[in-house]
Amino acid sequence: MFQTLSALPGGRIRGELRVPGDKSISHRSIMLGALAEGETRISGFLEGADALATMNVFRMLGVAIDGPQRGAVTVRGAGLRGLRPPAGPLDCGNSGTSMRLLCGLLAGQSFESRLLGDASLSRRPMRRVIEPLALMGAKIDSVDGHPPLLVHPVGRLRPAEIRMGVASAQVKSALILAGLYADGTTRVTEPAPTRDHTERMLAAFGVEVGREGSTVSIVGGQPLSGSRIDIPADISSAAFFLVAASIGARAELTLRHVGINPTRTGVLHILRAMGADITEINPRTIGGEPVADLRVRAARLKGLEIPPEWVPLAIDEFPVLFVAAACAEGDTVLRGAQELRVKESDRIAVMAEGLAGIGMPAQVKPDGMRIVGRGAEANPFAGGTVESHGDHRIAMAFAVAALRSSGPITILDTGNVTTSFPGFADMAASVGMRVRASIESGPGR
């Protein structure tokens, strides 16, 4: 059995919607709730495969969790030292966030853990987290730097001062979580700003986290206290509709309760610099995270050279931003985005392949892409069939492209859309996109 998305040309984007809860915050709410003393109540939890994988891992580690039920979850924390040895391997599914953050969290435990994932996750690089954790005394075995991973018990970890070689919120978060189990102060310096959900949420759980310039510090042994977490809508999921409404004819759409954490708003910076008409309505702060409603209207986009400082702030949104670039007038150039090569797929190569397959060739660079936009054309894309290579963001990006296509676009191997956006096709259809998901028998190729 395999799933496809079928997207027809045209459609008019109108109305309002609230996309699912933020995946990054959903992961961390379970992890920190599990380490807390007392009860943590979560609302807006993303009931997607990735976040559910994290939830199941902590159940195997002896944490009592009720839900999810319509986004509501209750975690009865075990305390910093209260996790129990699992009865078997901890399956992270397709979730790199789960696996990398768990490396830091489990490195300081008194028991052994084995982490594994699906075929896609088993190809993703883990040395980037294993090697800096080794500076703290962690012992993690891998298969040539890839999962499955074996995390050995070492007792107390050593505090360390670590300068990260790559800008990665997952690696930073793993080191911060490991720092909770170190004797002393751990300092982590990142080469460029990355999302700071871990630091913000630790503060909500009563943990003091220091920040001086590009360095984050944490003192080990601090207890966490149960909390209430209201998870905002995921800006990475909202990005598909931000682009859809920007490129759709006479479109106007309001996206409710979207998280606008400044370490995640690169997609807003880029789209606005391209000329997108996006307005923030009723900005507010909920649970330490900034939130707003976003109103977006159709606009004539123009190409740009993306500033390097915006790249890590929009790293998950580039598949659909490439679609926006194809619909813009002039060239769009992305550099310094090597991280896209090691996501659920090589997103530079896979997006270039897919764009070429629907009549939109792009110039591929080792660290990015150049797209010559066809903004003056009504339909810059031709119809065709696209292979998503099991990457959820690739699949949804090409569904958006059908708004400006001269023929239907069929996207193969889209089962992993549920990892971040369950119900995507139905929600897209509810605001005017002509998208349908189907499950068929056969090899899927």
Secondary structure by P-SEA (a helix, b strand, c coil): cbbbbbbbcbbbbbbbbbccccaaaaaaaaaaaaacccbbbbccccccaaaaaaaaaaaaaccccccccccbbbbbcccccccccccccccccccaaaaaaaaaaaccccbbbbbbbccccccccccaaaaaaaaabbbbbcccccccbbbbbbcbbbbbbcccccccaaaaaaaaaaaaacccbbbbbbccccccaaaaaaaaabbbbbbcccbbbbbccccccbbbbbcccccccaaaaaaaaaaccbbbbbbcccccccccaaaaaaaaaaccccccccccccccbbbbbbbbcccbbbbbccccccccccccaaaaaaaaaaacccbbbbcccccccccccaaaaaaaaaaaaacbbbbbccccccccccccccccbbbbbbbccccaaaaaaaaaacccccbbbbbcccccccccccaaaaaaaaaccbbbbbbbbcccc
